[in-house]
Amino acid sequence: MVWIPGGSFSMGSDDHYPEEAPAHRVSVEGFWIDCSPVTNAQFQKFVKATGHRTLAERPADPADYPGADAALLAPASIVFVPPPGSVSQGDPYRWWVYRPGAHWRHPEGPGSSIKGREHHPVVHVAFEDAQAYAAWSGKQLPSEAEWERAARGGLERAEFAWGTELHPGGRMLANTWQGEFPHQNTRQDGYERTSPVGVFPANGYGLLDCIGNVWEWTDDWYQDHAADPERQRHRNEAKPGCCTIPNPRGGSREASIDSTSQHLGLPRKVVKGGSFLCAPSYCRRYRPAARMAQGIDTSTCHMGFRCIVRS
């Protein structure tokens, strides 16, 4: 694990996606964080020790999905399948497939395996799976502020974890998408899907793969920064010239539920860091400030996690 010193930093961004705004100062106490996302080899040790079955390996509870087709309740997870040619980027169902038999041991579905991918990040882990691993290992999942503090590597307001350019000097510093999304990946970074942890340089704190490769769960319920009552309260009560929010946490479970969203009223957590599917032409979320809402009932082929220990 890597020690992240406590202190204040500018969280969020005013220059990218609306849910990242407004940029605001927060402070966190020092903590230890895993150097890299949890790997398949590490997760396998946890499963062998505990017998844990991930959400994707269990049939869905019909009570949670009234009226659903019984066939859709079989154990399954979401897999990226590139279309054969150019398609509208407004329809994600053209490249996302809910595939029975896909889970952490079979990342692309039946017939695939993690053999040779022991040091790749584990994927197809839902929030409860990440929580279970963290508890078993004597750790916790990070808050969004803790995760972003660590991912920034000590750089203040830098767009990326390493500075201001995505590919400085033409160098690939993270596993992201190159080419025309979603059908053409030129693999200039060397990888079509996940990559082994550590093949790209560490950030200023020594963290690996904090940008790209896989999205990472945090323990915070999702809410837009601008709508978060805790952040609003601190801004309203702040003295002139001082509006640093100490140890902020995300909104409530209830506030994370948006019945008009694609998540159909299910609670959502904040995930951070982007993944190998983030592309300049589609999703510029390979940045420390970027964030996304992820339903806690969902696992995908580009979702992983890392843990922390608070001092």
Secondary structure, DSSP 8 states (H G I E B T S, - for coil): -EEE--EEEEES-SSS-GGG-S-EEEEE--EEE-SS--BHHHHHHHHHHH----GGGS---GGGSTT--GGGGSSEEEEE---SS---TT-GGGTEEEEET-BTTBTTSTT---TT-TTSB--S--HHHHHHHHHHTT-B---HHHHHHHHTTT-SS-SSSSSS-SSGGG---SB---SSTTT----TTS-SS---TTSS---TTS-SSSSBSSEEEEEEE---GGG-HHHHHHHHH--TT---EES---B-TTTT--TTSTTTT--EEEEES--TT--TTT----STT-EEEEETT--BTTEE---EEE-
